[in-house]
Amino acid sequence: MAKIFCVANQKGGVGKTTTTVNLAAGLAKLGQRVLLVDLDPQGNATMGSEVDKRQLSPSVYDVLLEQASVAEARVRAQKCGYDVLGANRDLAGAEVELVGLERREKRLKQALQAVASDYDFVLIDCPPSLSMLTLNGLCAAHGVVVPMQCEYFALEGLSDLVNTIKQVHANLNPKLQVIGLLRVMFDTRITLQQQVSEQLKAHFGEKVFNTVIPRNVRLAEAPSYGLPGVVFDPGARGSQAFLEFAQEMVARTKALPT
């Protein structure tokens, strides 16, 4: 049965989509069966997985409105080695449409149950806000992976996210937990980043992943080619770091109940 993880952070521009697509590609290279779910109406994780969001029919929007199943809507990203439940601008309308519907927070969870045996990992790329879409992701997940830059304002946003996760755990999804914090876009030359990194380790201990993702030009270039960095340039420092992170995820999640 699949282990389901949200990649979430309420702060924008922290590398959520980069983390999701590269972790998916890294896990696929390790022989894991992976489904990437794009819950962001911008569809960046979809486009970054060599899938054209303009050609999607049906998409995750139709799945949330129960007009299609995951099996009908998923697409194979051949070069990347994983399946994609893609998103496009239609998804922006789901935010409003879901509000008046029954089981509005748990529609993704129910949809994923039908394909849970097809995958080892399901990774959900969440939008940078606490929306109905993010809530669907959090309700479906066993845990949350939090990518964050080692900067002061990132610490502020982290406390908000942890409180949100606690509320969802208490009221909607008792399985939900923070799996770990991933330090991304890390530059060892910047003293402040090193200081914030140490603060994170002091406060969160083992919840901080050992792997650190460096700031890397090849990772930044990869989306313009519609591919994860791990596929676009496997030898790049950032790609190698994401492969290490994939190995760490596999090891860390073995003990989790499905």
N, C-alpha and C positions, 0 to 999 in steps of 0.2 A: 504493500500500500504506500502511496506517495506521502512524503513529508512536504508540507505546504508552508512556504515562507513568504512574508511580505518584505519587500525592500522599501522602507519608509523613512521619511524625515519631513517634518512640516516646513522646514526651511528649504527654499528653492536653490537650485544651482550647486548642490553638494555632491552631485555624481550618482544619483539614484539609478538613472537609466544606464549609465556606463557600467555601474556595478552589476545591475541585473543581467544585461546582455553578455557581459564578459564572464560572470559567474556561470550563467547557463552554458556558454560555449566551453568553459573550463570543465564543468561537470560532464558534459557530453564527451569531451576528449578522454575523460577517465572511465568512459563506458557506462555512465549513468543515463537513464531514460528521463528526459527533461521536457516539461511544458512551461513555456513562458507566457504569462497572462499580462497583457498591457491594459492597465486601468486608467491610463492618462489620455484624455481626448486629443492631445497633441500627436499621439501615435509615434513618438520617437523610438520607443523600444521595438515597435513593429518595423519601422523603416530601417532601424539599425540592425535588423536581423534578416536583411535582404528580402523583405516582404513589402510589396507596394500597398500602402494603406488605402489608396484610391480604388484598388481592385477588389477589396474585401467585400464579400457577400456570401454568407452572413458574417457578422463580426461579434465581438464581445457585447456590443449593444443589444443585439438580438438575443443573445444568451441571457442577459440580465432581465430582459422583458419576456423571457420564456417563449420566444418565437423561433428558437433554434437550440439544438443541443451543442455541447462542447465538441462532440465527435463530428458534427456537421460543420462547425465554424473553424476548427483548427486547421492550420496550414503547416506543411513541412518546410522548414528552412534548411535546404539540402546542404549548403556549404557549411552551415553552422552546426548541424547535427542534432537539432532539437525542433520541437513543435512550437508553434506560436498561435495563441488565441489573441488576434490582433484588434487594434482600436483605430478609429478615425474620428472625424468631427461629429459624426452621429452621436458619439458617446456623451458629448456635452449636453444633449437633450435628455439623456437618461437621468441626469441629476434631478431635473424637475419632474419627470414622469414617474420616477420611483417613489417620490414622497407620498403619493396617495395610495400606493399599492400595499397589499398584505405581504408579510415576510420581507419587507424591503431591504433589511440589512443582511439577510441570509440567503439571497438568491444565488450569489456566486458559490457559496458553500454547497448548496444543494446541487447545483449544476456540476461542480467538480467531483462530487461523490460518484457520479456515473462513470468517470474515467480514472478514478484513483488507482485502480489496479494496473493501468497502462504505464504508470510512471513511477520513478524513484523520487523525483523532486518536482514540485510545482513552484515556480518563482513568480511573484506578483509585483509588478512595477506600479507603485501608487503615485497619484498626483501630489503636488506639494501643498496640500491643505487637508484639513480634517473635513472631508466631504462625505456624501452618501457613498461615493465610489470607494474612498479609502476605508470607510466603515465596512463595506462589503468584503474588502480584502482582509481586514483585521478579524472579521468574524469567521472567515474561511480558514485562517492560518493557524498553524501550530506555534509559530514563533515569528519574531520580527528581527530582521537584520538592519542595523542602522548605520548607513555610511555617513561619515562626517569629516569635515575639515578641522584641523586643529587650530581653531581661531576662537577668539573670545565670544563672539556672537553665536557661534555654533553651540557653545555650552549653554547659553540662554535658551536656545531652541530645544536642546536636548531635554531639559527639565520639563518643558511643555509636553513633549512627545511621551516621555515616561509616564506622566500623569494621565495622558489619554489612554495609553496601553493599560494602565491600572484600572481605569474606569471600564474599558471594554472587557477586561478580564473579570471584573466584579459583576457586570450586568449582562454581558452578551456571550462571552466566550471564555469559559474557565480554563481552557487549555492554553490560552495565549500567554506567551512569555517573551522577554527579550533574549534572543539567542546570542547576540553579541554586537559590539560596536566595531565598525571597520574604519580605520583611519585612511582617508583617501587624499589624493593631490598633495602628498606629503613632501615637503622640501626640508632636508636635513640642515640646510644652511641658515634657516630662519630660526632664531633662538626662541621666539614666541611659540612656534609650532612645537618645538621640543618641550617647552614648559607645559603647554596645554596637554600634550601627549602624556607627560608624567602625571598631571592632575587626573586625567582620565583613568590611568592605571591605578592610581592611589585610591580613587573613589569607587571604581567599578570592578577592580580586580580581574578575575578570570573572565568576566564578561567582555573584556577587550580582546579582540582577536590578535594573535601573535603576528599575523601577516600585516604588513603596511604597504599600501599602494602608492608608489611614488608619482609625483607630477611627471608626465611623460608625453612628449609631442606625438608619438605614434598612436597612443590611445586617443588623443584629441583628434587626430586626422581620420581615424577609422570610420566614424559615422558618415563622413562625406562619401565614402565608398559603399555605404550600406552594410557594413560588416562590424562585428565585435573586433576589438584589437587583438584578441587571442587568435582569431582566424586571419585577420588582415596582415599582421606581422607577429607570428608566434615567438620570434626571437627577441622582441623588444622588452626592455626592463619591466614596463607596466604589464605586458602580457604574461611574462614569467611570474610576476607577483600574483596575478589573478589565478594562474594555474596552482600556485601554492595555496591561495585562499580556497580554491575548490577542494583541494586535498584536506585542508583544515576543516572545511564544512562537513565533508563526508565523515571525518573522524569525530567531530563534535556532535553530530546528529545521530550517530548510531544508538546512543542511549535513550533517544527521545521516543515516547510512545506514539504510534500512528493513530 
